[in-house]
């Protein structure tokens, strides 16, 4: 596991910010002073708890002389496990999560061998920039919403006055010639807004975290086990892609397009996704022999073709069955063949993981993924396909659709919770790197919840139009490719001296806002780039 020791010790006092007032702590750093009141020297050992609980050995940290103290700089990104060695024995195995810019102490003596870590100087609050940004966006949304409301009221008032004037002074309209109202139909106006909004949330979140996410831990991928906000991006892309597969395949079948032609179109789209992914992997001049095949778009392309092919070959163009008392399960019963195939692939994934003997690795070893990730990723897309079936099967019953999506979220969440033992450790731990089944079910559960909420607000009650996320969702692939080729370019980003969470968060947020403005411009011009 590639997790290095997060602790740094500065032996020179003139370079140690914990012992030199002219030096300042860096981002995600705190001071830790160890007071050794023993008559013998001690040696400190430490390890990141993310690594320690996965059987990593603690590394030598510092030596503290007898009856002296030593101030150390520690990382605050993850909890730290540490202990000290006196003589031949280990003492005081302890864990503590230090907070940024705080100063902490630890007293060690014969009388109090294992005292608790205490606070000398209170830490700062690195999350204030998040709160400030949230308040700015909320206030901005309120101002924009209020402004639009008054503009609409003024337009309605003027229209009513204009009609009153025409009725008083204009000629009578022939009752046989009703007024004609011209409505401009655009590509953007006929799209399902909740789908574009969901996709837009995923792509903008991806742009934000890929640019650094302010270097906050939860905006970066988890080291190995666990779940962060950044870990949701890829599964949500795959999930919403699955939802659109149902709409696309069903509409083509109803137009009597041959299934062979639909499969060829799906293959073409998959190959384009794979090619775009290879372009991203090699855009910095990689040698052809070193070009890496695996990637986000490659995974999406392969899983898209598998699920689109299954749907194309097994979906009925017209529903011919009536299930009587089981009508409430029609979205599942209509697709029993599809689910049989998907569950078979999932079973193969589990059997290979837990039963296949691999030299040098125990059974159930969660090592590097490859094809194993693809098998489990197919399940994410298939769950998105199921959400699309619900959208179609109950198209006249909006509230029923929302309830079903929430039910799927609850069931998937419960299964995932039992598999991972409601923690990072379990029979099948949550791991984005391994795309474990518990990870697939957890992220899909969140996807069902988010889409149900969006559909309720946007398409059911029409409380919100989905802006600004719907603009990004309409051109998600363009934004995805564009942000990779400008990820270190001005004006999207720039470098600064002595970065902090606040400064990096502001820059990364600006990057996301700039791409949102670009997406808005394309949307206004009715430019929608798809593959």
N, C-alpha and C positions, 0 to 999 in steps of 0.2 A: 504494500500500500504506500503510495507516494505522499505521505504526510510527514513533514519534517518537524523537528522539535521547535515549538513556537517561542521558546525562551531565548533571549539574547542577554548576554552579560557583557558589560563594558568594564574591562579591567583598569583602563586608564581613567583616573578621576576627572581629568580635564575633558574627557569625551562622554562621560556618563551623565546624562541629564538629571539623574536622581541625586547626584552628588555635586553638581555644578549649576549654580543658579543662572549662569549665562547660556546654558543649553536648554532646549525645550524638548518635551516628549513629542514623538511623531504620532501619526494616526494609528489608532488601535494599540496604544501603549500605556502602561501604568508602571508605578514604582512599587517595589516590594522589598522592604527592609527586614532582614533576618537578624535577630538579636541572639547571639550564642552566649549564654551565661554559664555554659559548662566549662570545666577545667581542661577539657580536651577539644581538639578541633573536630569539626564535623564536615561531611560531604553531602551536598544536596543533589538529588536526582529528580528529574521531571519528565513528563510526557503529556502531549495533548490528549485530553480525555477521549476525543474522537478516535484516537489511535489506541490509547491504553486499553480500553474495554474490548478492543479487537486483538488483544494479546500482543501489543507492541511492548518492547522493553523500554523502561525509562532510561534516559541518557544522562551522563554526568552533566551537572549544571554549574555548580560553584563549590568552592571550599571556603569555609568560614573558620578563622582561627579561634582559639580558646578565648573566652571573655572579650569578644569583639562583635562588631556587626558589619553587615555588608548589604549595600543597596543594589538591587538588581532591576533591570528593565524587563517587564514581562508583556507578552501579547494578550490582548483582551478579546481576540476573535472567538476563542473557544474556551471552555472550562479547562483548567490545568490540574493534572494529578501530580503530586510531589510527595517526597519523603526525605528523611536524612539518614545517613549511615554514621553510626558512632561505634568504633571498634569493629566488630565483625557482624553487627546486627543492624537490621533496618527498623526505623522507628517512625511512627506518626504518618502513616499513609493517609493523605488527606486530599480533598478536591476543592477547588475554589474558582469561581468565575470573576476575575478581576474586571473592573469597569474603566473605561478610557479616562486618562488623566487623573485617576485616583492614586492615592499613596496609602499603602497597606503595611502592616507590621505583623511579625510572628515572633513571639518570645519563646525561647527554648532554654530550659534550666533543669537541674536535678529535681527541684520541687514540682515544677509544672512541665513534665516531659512533653506533653502533647497539648499545648494550648491552642485556642482558636485564632484564626486570622482576624485581625481587627483593622478598622479604618483610621488612618491618621489624618488624611486630607480627603474630603468628599470628592467624588468624581464629577465630571461634567455630564451634561445630557446630550449625547450625540444625535438624538432623534428629534431635536427641536426643528431642524430644517424640514423634516418630513411633515411635522405639524404645520409649519408656516406655509409650505407648498399646498397642503390640503386646504387650509383656510383661504388661500389666495384663489384656488380653483373653485371652491364653493362660492365665495363672494362673486367671482367672475361669472359663474353659471347663473347666479341669482340676478345679477345685473343684466346679462344678455337675455335671460328669460323674461324679465320684467320689461325690458326695452321692446322685445318682439311682441309681447302682449299688447302694449300700448300702441305700437305701430299697426297691428292688426285691428285694434279697436278704431283707430283713426281712419283706416282704409274702409272699414265697414260703415262708419258714420258718413264718410264722403260718398260712398257708393249709394247709400240709402237716400241721401240728399239729391244725388244726381238722378236717381230713378224718380223721385218725387217731382223734380223739375221737368223731366221728360213727360210725365203723366199729365202735368198741368199745361205745357206749351206745345208738346210734340203731337204729331198725328197719331190717330188710333192705329194700333198694329192689327193687321189682318189675323183673325183668330185661326185661320187655316194655315198660317205661316209662323210657326213657333220660332222663338229666338234660337239662333245657333250659337253654341258656346264651343270655342276651339280649345282643346286641351293638348298641350305639348307632351308627347310621349317620348321619353328618353330611356337610354339603357339603365340609368340609375333609378328611374322611377318605377321600374317593373321588378326590381330585385327585392328579395325578402330582407327587410332591414335588420331583423334580429340575428340573422346569419352573418351578414356583413359586420354588424356590431361586435359579435362574438369574435369573428376573425380579426377585426381591427384591434380589439383588446389584446389578443394574443400577439399580433405582429408588433404593436407599439411597446408592449411589455418586453418582447424579445429584443427590440432595438435598445431599450433602456438598459436591460441587464447585460447585453453583449458589449455595451460601451462602458460598463463598470458598475452601474447601479449605485453610484456614490460610495462604492467599496463597503456597503453594508453587507453583513454576513447573509442575511435572509434574501438579498438580491443577487447572491452568487450561488452556484450549484453546491449542493451538499458534498462533503469530501468523499463519502462512500455510502453510508446508510443515512436515512432521514429524508426530510422533504422541506424544500424552501420554495419561495415564490418563483425563483428562476427555473426550478424543476418542472413547473406546470406548463411552460411554454410549448415544448415539443409535443407532449400528449394532447394538449388542447388543439394544436394545429391538426394532428392526426384525427382527433375526434370529430372536429367540424368538417374535415374533408370527407369522413365517412358519412356524415349527415347529408352532404350534398350529392353523394353517389346515388342515393335513393331517388332524389328528385330528378337527377340527370338521366339515369337509366330508365326510370318509369316514363318520363316524358318522351324519350326516344322510342320506346316500345309502343307507346300509344300512337306515335306517328308512323308506325309500321316500318321502322328502320330495321333492317336485318340484324340479328344478334351478332353475326360475324363482323359486320361493319362497326357495331358498337364496341366490340372487343378490340378491333384494330385502332379505333379512336382512343380507347383506354390505354392501349400499349404505346401509342404515339405520345400521349400525355406523360405516361410514366417515364419514357425514354428522355423526354425533354427535361423533366424534373431531375433525372439522374445526370444528364449532361450539364445542367445549370449547377448542380452540386459539385461536379468535377471541375467546372470553371472556377468556382469559389475556392476549392482546395488547391488549385494550381495558379491562382491569380498573382502570386508573389514570385513567379519564376521557378516553380518546383521542377526538378528533373522528372522526365517521364517515368523513369524507373522507380522514383520515390513518390509518385503521385498516389495519394491515399484514396481508395474507393469509398470507404465508409463516410457517411455524413448525414446531416439532417434531411436534405432534399433527396438524397439517395434512398434513405429509409422510407420517406414519404412516397417516393415513386414506386418502390417495390410493393409496399403494403397497399397502396392505392390500386395497383394492377391486380393484386390477388383478390381484394374485396370486390372491386368493380367486376372482375371476371366471374366471381361466384354469383353476384347479383344478376349479371347479364344472363348467365346460363340457367338460373333457377327461378328468377322472378316471373310471376304470371302477369301478362299484360292487362288482363281483366280478372277481377276477383269473382270466382264462380262458386265459392263455398259459403254456407251459412252454418255457424257453429252453435246455434241455439243457446243453451245455458252457459256455454263457454265463449260467448261473443265478446266478453270483456278481455279475452286473451287473443283476439284475432290478429293483433300485430305480431304476436309470437308464433301462433299456429300457421299463419300465412307463410312464415319463413322457417319452418321446421327443418327443411333440408339445409338451408344456409347455416342455421345454428348447429346442426349435426357436424358439418364440415369444420366450423370454427372451433367447436369444443374438441374435435379430434386433434386439430393443430395444437390447441392448448394442452391437451393430454400428452401429446408427443413432447412438447416443451418441458412439462413437469417430469415425465419419465426419463428423458435424457439428463435432466438436471440431477435427479435424485437416485437414479439407478445405474446410469452408465459409468462403469469403472474407468477412471483416467489415471494413468501412471503419475505418481507424485502428488495426487490431489485426492482428498476424501470425497466420498459420495455426498452430493448436496453442496459441493463447493461453488461459491458464487464468484467465479473468476471472470476474465475478459469475455465479452459477449459474442460479437459476430452474428452468425445466423440465429443464435439463441435470442438475441434482441429482436430480430425480425419476426420470429414466431410469436413472441409476446406482444409486439407492437401491432400485429394483425388484430389482436383482440381489442385494442383501443379503437382502431378504425371500425371494427365490427360493432362495437357499442355505440359509436356515432351513427352507423347505419341503422341501428335499432331506434335511436332517437328520431331519425328521419322517417322510419316506418310509422312511428307514433304520430308524427306531423302529418303524414298522408292518410293513415287509416281513420283518424278522428278529426278530419279537417273541418267539420262543422261544429265541433265541440271543443272550443278553446280551453275551457276550464278543465275538461277531462284530460287533455294533453298535458297540461301543467301538473296535474295531480300524478299522472303516470310518470312523468320525468322525475318528480320528487321521490316517488316510490322506488324507482330504479336507483336513484342516488342513495337512499337509505339502505337498500339491500346490498349494493356494492360496497358501501362504506362499512357495514357490519361484517361482511365477509373479509374485507381487507383488514379490519381491526383484529379479528380473530386469528388471521394468518400471521400477522406481525406481533401478536400479543399486546396490542395497543401501545407499542413502544418501538424504538429503533431495532430492538432485538426480538427475534421470534422464530417460528418455524420457517417462515419466508419473510425476511426483513424487507422493508421498503428501501429500494435502491434504484436510483435513476440510471446509474452507470450500467447496471445489470438488467434494467427494464424487467424487474421481477413482477410476478403476478400481483402481489400486494400493492406494488407501485402503480401498476396498470389500473387496478380496481379503485384505488384511492383517487388518482387524478381524474379518472372517468366519473367518479362520484361527484367531484367538484365541478366537472364540466356539465353534468346534468343539472346541478343546482344553478350554476351561473346562467345556462341557457334558458332554464325555466323562468328565472327572474327577468331576464332580458325580454323574453317572449311576452311575459305578463305586462311589462311596462311599455313595450314598443308596439307589439302587434295586437295584443288583447285590449288593453285600456287606452293605448296611444297617448300615454302621459309624456313620453319622451321619444324623440325621433332617432336616437342612437348617436347623435353628433357628440364629439368629433370622430368617434371610433368607426362609425359607418363609412367615413371617407377613406380611412386607412384600409378597412376590410375589403373595399371594392377593388383595391389595387395592391393586395397583400404581397404577391410575388414580386412586383416591381419594387416595393419598399424593402423587401427582404434582400433582394439582390443589390439594390442601390446602397443600402446602409453598409454592406460588406466592403464595397469599393470606395467608400468615403469614411471608413471607420476611424482613420487617423488624419483626416483632411480638414482644413479650415474652409468654410465657417462652421462646419458641423462640430468640431472640437478643437482644442488647443491645449498645450502643456502649461503648467504653472509651477512655481516654486513653492515648497512647503505645503503640499496639498492637505486639505482637511476633508472630513466627510461633507461639510457644508459646501465647500467650493467644488468638489467633484460632483456632488449631487446636483448643484446648479448647472454645471456644464453638461452632464448627462441628461438632465431634464430639458435643457435647451436643444440638445441633439434630437430628442424625441419630439419636441414641439415643432422644430423645423421640418422634420419629415411629415408631421401632421399637416402643416401648412402646404407642403408640396402635394400631399394627397388631396387636400381640399381644393387646390387649384385644378388638379386633374378631374376631380368629381364635378366641379362647376362647369368645366368644358366638355363634360360627358365623355371623357377619355377613360375607358376601362380596359386595362391590359390583362388578358387571361391567356391560358395555354390549353 
